[in-house]
Every structure is written in structure tokens, then in C-alpha cells.
Amino acid sequence: MPLIEIKNLGKTYYDEATTTALTSVSFNVDKGEFMAIMGPSGSGKSTLLHILGLLDKPTSGEYLFGGRNVGEYSGGEIAEFRNKKIGFIFQMFNLLRRTTVLENVKLPLLYSAVDRRYWDDMAKRAIESVGLGQRINHEPAQLSGGEQQRVAIARAIINNPEVIFADEPTGNLDSKSGGQVMSIIDSLHAEGRTIILITHETYTAEYAQRIIRLKDGEIESDEKVKSRRHADGHEFFK
């Protein structure tokens, strides 16, 4: 059974004008798959990601996760799903200013059932896994853009989520920092996590095993590709 099943998903916004962002989108995602979603601005890719991450609701169709329709989730179940099942990596990092790396990474634990005694150790392990152990007491303003995104990745993985949603994670980075971030995401996939990446950059999409291209709210193509798997682990931090 696929981990994620999307069936005839549609999304229409009713503001001053009616805007259709998605039209009858259908696809499955297997557990452990690395998928990229591409498309020009206005194609519906961010809307789709927000629906997959339960940040928005579709106006039609079904979204099943692990065989269950997420439209049937209660408010509490939605919060639990976001906290335990998924991790988000955003283009703008979304870190708290004047708050240390350690405290930023611990934030998801505030909404978890994990005993506070373990929070620091869990956060430190996540921070070290992205090569920032020496920056643990720094604030975001003291970090480069690439380092800030690596903090955001540590925050996204602290609860060991099944799926990581990455929304243009290299959009604000130079090519070197972007490559470091994508290598970390690639290593997370190698550990068995499901990755869904939103990007308009070809070099980041090349890390995926599959690319879905959207145009005007519809799937234009869905194809398997040969991933540019990196075998060097975290050597780039040395």
C-alpha cells in the first residue's frame, strides 16, 4: 500500500475572484521515495505541498496517508500528524530571532509527549547530524544562510518524521550552500525517510528518484529519473 494516495485533488480559492490552483490531481507516493514536484510560478506546487502537509484543505478529492483519509482527522489528530509524522523545511528558514540554535531545534518538542529531560540531548544529536555542533549557542543572525537552513533541517528531523516536505529549500542559498543542504536531504532519504521536494531548480530535482511537473494546476508529467546519489555522506563539513 502506498504511504500517500492523492485522488482527484482540487483546490479553488474564493476571494474577490475565483482562482483554481489545482484540478483533479492524482498520484501515489511510496514509503521511502524521494519525489520532486516542479513547475513554474502559479502552477499549484506550493498549494499542493500545503495540502499534503495539512496546512491547507482541498476543495475536492481525497488525500490518504497510510490508508486513512486525512479529511476525517480531528483537530487534535491534525496537530499530532504534523508533529509526529512530518517535518517541514521552508525557503525562508522560519527560525526564531534572538533564540539559540539549540532552542530553535527544540521547538517541535514543545508539542510532543517527549519527557523534557531528553530534549537537550535530542536537539544536540539533530544539530550534530547537520554539522553544526560548534554553532549550538549561536543565534540565527550569527549564521550564514546555509547554516540557518541546516538548523531548519535539524528542527524538521528532531521528532524522526516519516515524511520530510522541503519547499524550495535552496531558493535563498548560493550554489555551494545549496549543494550542502541537498546532500543532507539526500542522506536523510538514504536513511529511509520519504522526501517530497518542491523546487524550480533542475540541479536540486536531480537528487530525486521521480519528478512530477505541474502546469496550470494539473500534472503535466510524472516520470522516474536516475537520482544523482551522493556517496560522500557529510564529508563536506570537514
N, C-alpha and C positions, 0 to 999 in steps of 0.2 A: 504494500500500500504506500502511495506517495506520502511524504511528510506534509506537503501543501498541495491542495487542489483548488484551482480557480475555475469557476464555471460561469461563463456568460456574464462576467462582471461589467457593470456600467456605473458611471458616476456623472451626474449632472448637477451643476450649481445654479440655483435660482436666486439671483441678485437683481440688479436693475435690468440685466439682460440674462437670458438663459444660455448657459455655456455647457456643452457636453465635453467632458475631459476624457472619458473612457467609454467605449462602445463594444459590448459583447466580447470581452477579453477572456480567453480560456487557455490555461496551461497547468502543468503539474511540476512540482519540484521534489526530487528525491532527497532523502536524508543523506547528508554528506556532499551534496552537489555544490559546485561553485558556478553561479549564474550571473551574467551581467545583463542589465537592461539599458539599452541605448536608444537615443532618439533626439531630434532637435528640440529646442525650447518650445514648449507648448504641446509636445507630443503626448503628454499624460504620464510620463515616467515617474515624476515625483508624487503625483496623485496616487499612482499605483503603489508606490512604496509606503505612503502614509496609510493606505488601506491595509496593506499586508502587516504593518506594524501596529495596527489598531489605533492609529492616531486620527483616523477618519473612517466613515462608514460608506459603503457603496449604496447607490440608489436602486440597483438591481443586481441579480446574480447571487452566487454563493461563494463563500470562502471557507474551506475546510482545512483545519490543522489537526493532523493526527487522526483524521476520520471524523472529527466533530465540527459542526457548523459554528463558526465563531459568532455568528449573528445571534446565537442562543445564549451567549455568555452574559452573566450578570455583571454589574459594575465592579463588584469585588473580584470576579474571575478575570475581567479585562485587566485590572491592576496587577493581579497575580501573574497573568500571562506576560505582561510587559516586563515585570520584574524578574521572573524566573526563566522564561523561555527564549527571550530575545535580548539582543544588545544592539544599541544604535551608535553609529559613527557618523557625525554630521560634518558638512563642509566648513562650517563656522566654529567648530570645536565645542562651543557651548560650555566652556569652563567658567567657574565662579572666580571673579577677580578678587584679589586680596585674600585668597584662600590657597593653602599649600597644595602641592601635587597630591600628597597623602590624603588630605581631606577631600579633594575633588574626586579621587578614585573611590573613596569610601561611600560616596553619596547613595548609590543604589542599595547599600546595606541598610540604610535608614528605613526602607520599606520592606525589609526581609525579616524572616524569622531567625536569622543567624544570631547567636549569642554575641553580645558586644565584646566579649573577651577575645574573640577571634578576628575582629575587624582589622586591626592594625596589621596582623600577620598576613591576612588575605590580601590586603591592599599592597603591602610591600612585595609580595610574590608577583602580583599582577604588574606592578611598576618595574620590577626587575626583569620580567619577561619581555618588556619592550625596550630594555636597555637604558632605563632612566633611574637606576638606583642611586646615582650620585646627585640627582635633582629632587629628591623626595621632599625636601623642605623649601623648595623654591615656589614662588608664585607664578601664575601664567605670564605676567608681564616680563619676567626674567628669563623666559624661554623663547626659543625660535618657533616659527610656525610649525615646522616639522616635529619639534619636541612636544608642542601643545597637542598636535594630533595624536602622537603616541600616548600621551596622558589620556586622551579621549578613548583610545583603544583599550588601555588598561581598565578604565572605568566600565567600558562595554563588556569586558570579559570577566569581571570580578565575580559574578554570580554563575559563571560557567554556562552560558546560554546555549540552547540548541542551534539557534539561528542568529547570524550577525547581519544586520542591514547597514550597508555603507552608502551614504548619499553623497556622491561627489567628494570622496574623502581626500582627493589630491587637488581639488579645484583651487585652493588658495596657496599651493605649495610650488616651489621650484622643482625642476625635474629630478634633482638628486634627492631632496626630501621626499618627493612623491614616490620615487623608487623604493626608498626605505620603508615608507608606510605600506606600499603594496606588497613588499616582501614579507612584512609582518602579517598582513592579512592572508597572504598565501600560506604562511607557516601555520596559521590558525586553521585553515582549510585542511592542511596536511595532517593536523591532529584529529580531524574527523568532524569539524564543525561545518554546518551548512552556511554558505555565504551568498547573499544577494546584493549585488553591487549596482548602483545607479551611476552612470558615467556618460560623458560625451567624448571622452578621450580614448582613442584607439589603444594606446600603449597600456592603459590600465585594464581595458576589456580583454586584452590578450592573456591576462592571468586566469581568466575564466575557462571553464570547460564547455560553456554553452552561452550563446548570445541571443537575446530576444531584442528585436528592433521594433520600436513603436513609431507610428506616424499617424497624426490626427486622431489619437485615441484608440487606434486599432493595431493589432500585431501585423507588422509588415513581413517579418521573417523570424524564424526560430530554428537555429542551427547549432549543432555540436561543432566545437572547434578544438584545435590542439592547443592546450594550455602551455604557456611559457613558464613551466615549473622551475623555480629557483631551488637549487640544492645546497646553497651555502648557509642555510639557517640564519643565525644572527651575526655572521662574521662581519657585516658592515658596521657593527657598533665598536669594533676593536680599533 
